[in-house]
Amino acid sequence: MASSRSGPNLSRIATSLGVSVATVSNALSGKGRVSGQLVERIREHAAELGYVPSQAGRALRTGRSGVLGLVLPDIANPLFPKIAQAIEFAASAAGYGVLIADSRGDVAAQTEAINRLVERGVDGMVVIPRRATRISSAACPIAVIDTPSTSGNTVAADHWQGGCEIAGHLAGLGHRRILIIGNNQESSVQNDRADGIRSGMRSDMHAETLWIDRLERDSGNGCPLGLAEKVRQGFTAFAALSDLQALRALTELQQAGINIPADVSVTGFDDLIWSPVVTPSLTTVRMDMDAIAGIAVSALVDTIRASSIRQGMLVTAEIDRVPMQLIVRQSSGPCGPGTKNLRDGEHVR
């Protein structure tokens, strides 16, 4: 019969070294008064024996699971697996595991996901809210990653500053008429990005905003955005509020025979995994995910460790926004003389 014992326990380690179980426990957990030399000896011997701490046992002793929850708004969006990876890395460095839940863009599913993670005994959680929702509280500490303008936000990319970076880049290339392309007008993140673009524009620049959700309500999902007509109206730059919308703009413009960047420029946000390899490669703005994840997890873990009981609260951090980085690639270029020909209808099928 196979042994039910999964590996060496504290008692076996203590017996083999001739010390007490309490001494082994203190040495492995970093608590109590154990000499440095003995701590090193105990840890080396535990490693040799293949000892793995029992999370269940630690939970019984400390009342904590050593696990954090992570609620994502849509794991199918290629942005969020990158965020999840950064959160998991930061949590692992702090000694925590991570349980992930996907709200699938649904408000009720988001609430259910939070409650389910609480029921599973997570010590705290990181929540990236569904658009147009606010996280109030739960039965454990919560770090919120949304946008700095959101009430209760812990830390986030400075989306407004990212918009200013895009505006400054396009202004420097000579563009004066910009079409901002957003997916959903209820998104706080996209509104902050659009506001940043408008704020970063020079006085001689003009911008309009195209909200895809509003257009699709009238014309159906996947309908043309009418970008060739916008070119004829004199728009020379298309500033999408995410790389997904930028790819849609690139495709529609190219299908209309419009050359990028010789005729018009296209920019995005988020620097998704395919953004450097599309043709032309996409100028975009990148979030520092590692910094955001590190700040969120650090603030969350500090709150957990400072509390003797598990209680609900929104976590704050000393740094609540992290600058975004402009990544200039091939999809943006100088506003050239070819634009006049496009307004006259040439090269546009």
C-alpha positions as CSV (number, residue, x, y, z in Angstrom):
1,M,0.0,0.0,0.0
2,A,1.3,3.5,-0.9
3,S,2.1,5.7,2.1
4,S,-0.4,8.5,2.8
5,R,2.4,10.7,3.9
6,S,3.1,13.3,1.1
7,G,6.6,14.2,2.4
8,P,8.7,14.8,5.5
9,N,6.9,16.7,8.3
10,L,8.3,18.8,11.1
11,S,8.4,15.9,13.5
12,R,10.7,13.9,11.2
13,I,13.0,16.8,10.6
14,A,13.2,17.5,14.4
15,T,13.9,13.9,15.2
16,S,16.7,13.6,12.7
17,L,18.4,16.7,14.0
18,G,17.7,16.1,17.7
19,V,15.8,19.3,18.2
20,S,12.2,20.1,19.2
21,V,9.3,20.5,16.7
22,A,8.8,24.0,17.9
23,T,12.4,24.9,17.1
24,V,12.0,23.5,13.6
25,S,8.8,25.4,13.1
26,N,10.3,28.7,14.3
27,A,13.4,28.2,12.1
28,L,11.3,27.6,9.0
29,S,8.9,30.5,9.7
30,G,11.5,33.0,10.8
31,K,9.9,33.4,14.2
32,G,11.1,32.7,17.8
33,R,14.6,32.7,19.1
34,V,16.7,30.3,17.1
35,S,20.4,31.0,16.4
36,G,21.3,31.8,12.8
37,Q,23.6,28.8,12.6
38,L,20.8,26.4,13.7
39,V,18.3,28.1,11.3
40,E,20.6,27.5,8.4
41,R,21.2,23.9,9.4
42,I,17.5,23.2,9.8
43,R,16.6,24.8,6.5
44,E,19.3,23.0,4.6
45,H,18.2,19.7,6.1
46,A,14.5,20.4,5.3
47,A,15.5,21.1,1.7
48,E,17.5,17.9,1.5
49,L,14.5,15.9,2.7
50,G,12.2,17.7,0.2
51,Y,10.1,19.4,2.9
52,V,7.2,21.5,1.5
53,P,5.3,23.6,4.0
54,S,1.6,22.7,4.4
55,Q,-0.6,25.6,3.4
56,A,-3.5,23.9,5.2
57,G,-1.5,23.6,8.4
58,R,-0.3,27.2,8.2
59,A,-3.9,28.4,7.7
60,L,-5.0,26.5,10.8
61,R,-2.1,28.0,12.8
62,T,-2.3,31.6,11.5
63,G,-5.9,32.0,10.3
64,R,-4.5,32.9,6.9
65,S,-4.4,31.0,3.7
66,G,-1.4,32.5,2.0
67,V,-3.5,33.0,-1.1
68,L,-4.7,36.1,-2.9
69,G,-7.6,36.4,-5.3
70,L,-7.5,38.2,-8.6
71,V,-10.7,39.2,-10.4
72,L,-10.3,40.1,-14.1
73,P,-13.0,41.7,-16.3
74,D,-12.4,39.6,-19.4
75,I,-9.6,37.0,-19.6
76,A,-10.2,36.7,-23.4
77,N,-8.9,40.2,-23.9
78,P,-5.1,39.8,-24.6
79,L,-4.3,42.7,-22.2
80,F,-5.5,40.9,-19.0
81,P,-3.4,37.7,-19.1
82,K,-0.3,40.0,-19.2
83,I,-1.7,41.7,-16.1
84,A,-2.4,38.4,-14.4
85,Q,1.1,37.2,-15.0
86,A,2.5,40.4,-13.4
87,I,0.2,40.0,-10.4
88,E,1.2,36.3,-10.0
89,F,4.9,37.1,-10.1
90,A,4.6,39.9,-7.5
91,A,2.4,37.7,-5.3
92,S,4.8,34.8,-5.5
93,A,7.7,37.1,-4.6
94,A,5.7,38.1,-1.4
95,G,5.1,34.4,-0.6
96,Y,1.5,34.2,-1.8
97,G,-0.3,32.0,-4.3
98,V,-3.1,33.4,-6.6
99,L,-6.6,32.2,-7.5
100,I,-8.0,33.9,-10.6
101,A,-11.6,34.5,-11.4
102,D,-13.1,36.0,-14.6
103,S,-16.2,38.3,-14.5
104,R,-16.6,38.0,-18.3
105,G,-17.6,41.6,-18.4
106,D,-20.8,41.1,-16.4
107,V,-21.6,43.0,-13.2
108,A,-23.4,40.1,-11.5
109,A,-20.6,37.7,-12.4
110,Q,-18.1,40.2,-10.9
111,T,-19.9,40.2,-7.6
112,E,-20.2,36.4,-7.7
113,A,-16.5,36.1,-8.4
114,I,-15.6,38.3,-5.5
115,N,-17.9,36.4,-3.1
116,R,-16.6,33.0,-4.4
117,L,-13.0,34.0,-3.7
118,V,-13.9,35.2,-0.2
119,E,-15.6,31.8,0.5
120,R,-12.4,30.1,-0.5
121,G,-10.6,31.9,2.2
122,V,-8.3,34.3,0.3
123,D,-6.4,36.7,2.5
124,G,-7.1,39.6,0.1
125,M,-7.7,40.2,-3.5
126,V,-6.8,42.4,-6.5
127,V,-9.8,43.5,-8.6
128,I,-9.7,45.0,-12.1
129,P,-13.3,46.2,-12.3
130,R,-15.7,45.8,-15.2
131,R,-16.1,49.2,-16.9
132,A,-18.6,51.6,-15.3
133,T,-18.5,49.7,-12.0
134,R,-17.1,50.7,-8.6
135,I,-15.8,48.3,-5.9
136,S,-17.1,49.3,-2.5
137,S,-16.0,46.6,-0.1
138,A,-15.8,42.9,0.6
139,A,-15.0,40.6,3.5
140,C,-11.3,41.0,2.9
141,P,-8.9,43.7,1.9
142,I,-9.1,44.7,-1.8
143,A,-6.6,46.5,-4.1
144,V,-8.3,48.0,-7.1
145,I,-6.5,48.6,-10.4
146,D,-8.6,50.8,-12.6
147,T,-7.6,54.4,-13.4
148,P,-6.5,57.3,-11.1
149,S,-9.8,59.1,-11.5
150,T,-11.8,56.2,-10.1
151,S,-12.9,56.5,-6.5
152,G,-11.3,53.8,-4.4
153,N,-8.5,53.1,-6.9
154,T,-5.3,51.7,-5.4
155,V,-2.9,52.1,-8.2
156,A,-3.1,52.3,-12.0
157,A,-1.4,53.4,-15.2
158,D,-1.6,57.2,-15.7
159,H,-4.0,56.9,-18.6
160,W,-4.5,60.7,-18.9
161,Q,-0.7,61.2,-19.1
162,G,-0.6,58.4,-21.8
163,G,-3.1,60.4,-23.8
164,C,-0.9,63.5,-23.5
165,E,2.0,61.5,-24.9
166,I,0.0,60.5,-28.0
167,A,-1.1,64.1,-28.6
168,G,2.4,65.4,-28.3
169,H,3.7,62.8,-30.6
170,L,1.1,63.5,-33.3
171,A,1.5,67.3,-32.9
172,G,5.3,66.9,-33.4
173,L,4.6,65.1,-36.7
174,G,2.5,68.0,-38.0
175,H,-1.0,66.4,-37.5
176,R,-3.8,68.9,-36.8
177,R,-7.0,66.9,-37.2
178,I,-7.2,63.8,-35.0
179,L,-10.0,61.3,-34.8
180,I,-10.1,59.6,-31.4
181,I,-11.5,56.0,-31.6
182,G,-12.9,54.5,-28.5
183,N,-14.8,51.2,-27.9
184,N,-17.1,52.1,-25.0
185,Q,-18.0,55.6,-23.7
186,E,-18.8,54.2,-20.3
187,S,-15.1,53.1,-19.7
188,S,-13.4,55.3,-17.2
189,V,-10.0,54.2,-18.6
190,Q,-10.9,55.1,-22.2
191,N,-12.4,58.5,-21.1
192,D,-9.2,59.3,-19.2
193,R,-7.1,58.5,-22.3
194,A,-9.4,60.6,-24.5
195,D,-9.2,63.5,-22.1
196,G,-5.4,63.2,-22.0
197,I,-5.3,63.4,-25.8
198,R,-7.5,66.5,-25.9
199,S,-5.5,68.2,-23.1
200,G,-2.2,67.5,-24.8
201,M,-3.2,69.0,-28.1
202,R,-1.9,72.4,-29.3
203,S,-4.3,75.3,-29.7
204,D,-4.3,74.8,-33.5
205,M,-5.4,71.2,-33.4
206,H,-8.9,69.7,-33.6
207,A,-10.2,66.4,-32.4
208,E,-13.5,64.4,-32.7
209,T,-14.3,61.2,-30.9
210,L,-15.9,58.1,-32.5
211,W,-17.4,55.7,-30.0
212,I,-17.7,52.3,-31.7
213,D,-20.4,50.9,-29.3
214,R,-22.7,53.8,-30.2
215,L,-22.1,53.3,-33.9
216,E,-22.7,49.5,-33.7
217,R,-26.0,50.0,-31.8
218,D,-27.2,51.7,-35.0
219,S,-25.4,49.8,-37.7
220,G,-24.7,46.4,-36.2
221,N,-21.6,44.6,-34.7
222,G,-18.6,44.8,-36.9
223,C,-20.0,47.5,-39.1
224,P,-17.6,49.8,-41.1
225,L,-16.3,52.8,-39.1
226,G,-16.4,55.1,-42.0
227,L,-12.7,56.1,-41.7
228,A,-12.2,56.7,-45.4
229,E,-14.8,59.4,-45.3
230,K,-13.1,60.9,-42.2
231,V,-9.9,61.0,-44.3
232,R,-11.8,62.9,-47.0
233,Q,-12.9,65.3,-44.3
234,G,-9.3,66.1,-43.5
235,F,-8.4,63.9,-40.6
236,T,-4.8,62.8,-40.8
237,A,-4.4,60.8,-37.6
238,F,-6.5,58.1,-35.9
239,A,-5.8,57.8,-32.2
240,A,-7.4,54.6,-30.9
241,L,-7.9,54.2,-27.2
242,S,-6.7,50.5,-27.3
243,D,-4.6,48.4,-29.7
244,L,-7.7,46.3,-30.5
245,Q,-9.4,49.4,-31.9
246,A,-6.2,50.5,-33.6
247,L,-6.0,47.1,-35.4
248,R,-9.6,47.6,-36.6
249,A,-8.7,51.1,-37.9
250,L,-5.5,49.8,-39.7
251,T,-7.5,47.1,-41.4
252,E,-10.3,49.3,-42.6
253,L,-8.0,52.1,-43.8
254,Q,-5.7,49.6,-45.7
255,Q,-8.7,48.0,-47.3
256,A,-9.7,51.4,-48.6
257,G,-6.4,51.8,-50.3
258,I,-5.0,54.3,-47.7
259,N,-1.3,54.0,-47.0
260,I,-0.1,54.0,-43.4
261,P,1.9,56.1,-42.5
262,A,2.4,57.9,-45.8
263,D,-1.2,59.1,-46.0
264,V,-2.4,58.9,-42.4
265,S,-1.1,57.8,-39.0
266,V,-2.7,55.3,-36.5
267,T,-1.8,55.0,-32.9
268,G,-3.1,52.7,-30.1
269,F,-2.8,52.0,-26.3
270,D,-1.6,48.9,-24.3
271,D,1.2,47.5,-26.5
272,L,-0.4,44.1,-26.9
273,I,1.7,41.1,-27.9
274,W,1.0,41.4,-31.6
275,S,1.4,45.2,-31.8
276,P,5.1,45.0,-32.9
277,V,4.4,42.4,-35.6
278,V,1.4,43.8,-37.5
279,T,2.1,45.7,-40.7
280,P,2.9,48.4,-40.2
281,S,4.0,47.9,-36.6
282,L,1.8,49.9,-34.2
283,T,2.8,53.1,-32.4
284,T,1.2,52.7,-29.0
285,V,1.5,53.5,-25.3
286,R,2.7,50.8,-22.8
287,M,1.7,50.3,-19.2
288,D,4.4,49.3,-16.7
289,M,2.6,46.2,-15.6
290,D,5.4,45.0,-13.3
291,A,5.4,48.3,-11.4
292,I,1.6,48.4,-11.1
293,A,1.4,44.8,-9.9
294,G,4.2,45.3,-7.5
295,I,2.6,48.4,-5.9
296,A,-0.8,46.8,-5.7
297,V,0.4,43.5,-4.2
298,S,2.8,45.2,-1.8
299,A,0.0,47.5,-0.5
300,L,-2.4,44.6,-0.2
301,V,0.1,42.4,1.7
302,D,1.0,45.2,4.0
303,T,-2.6,45.7,4.9
304,I,-3.2,42.0,5.4
305,R,-0.1,41.7,7.7
306,A,-1.1,44.8,9.7
307,S,-4.5,43.4,10.6
308,S,-5.0,40.7,13.2
309,I,-8.4,39.7,11.7
310,R,-9.6,39.4,8.1
311,Q,-11.7,42.5,7.4
312,G,-13.0,44.3,4.3
313,M,-11.4,47.5,3.2
314,L,-10.2,49.2,0.1
315,V,-6.4,49.4,0.1
316,T,-4.5,52.6,-0.6
317,A,-0.9,53.0,-1.8
318,E,1.6,55.8,-1.6
319,I,1.9,55.8,-5.4
320,D,-1.5,55.7,-7.1
321,R,-0.4,56.2,-10.7
322,V,2.4,54.9,-12.8
323,P,3.6,56.8,-16.0
324,M,2.9,55.2,-19.4
325,Q,5.6,54.9,-22.0
326,L,5.2,56.0,-25.7
327,I,6.4,53.3,-28.1
328,V,7.0,54.8,-31.5
329,R,6.8,52.3,-34.4
330,Q,5.9,52.4,-38.1
331,S,2.2,53.3,-38.1
332,S,2.8,57.0,-37.3
333,G,4.6,59.4,-39.5
334,P,4.7,63.1,-40.7
335,C,1.6,64.6,-42.0
336,G,2.5,64.6,-45.7
337,P,1.3,66.3,-48.9
338,G,-0.4,63.1,-49.9
339,T,-3.3,63.9,-47.6
340,K,-4.7,66.6,-49.9
341,N,-5.0,64.0,-52.7
342,L,-6.9,61.7,-50.3
343,R,-9.3,64.5,-49.5
344,D,-9.8,64.9,-53.2
345,G,-10.7,61.2,-53.5
346,E,-7.5,59.7,-54.9
347,H,-6.2,56.3,-53.7
348,V,-9.5,55.7,-51.8
349,R,-11.5,52.8,-53.1
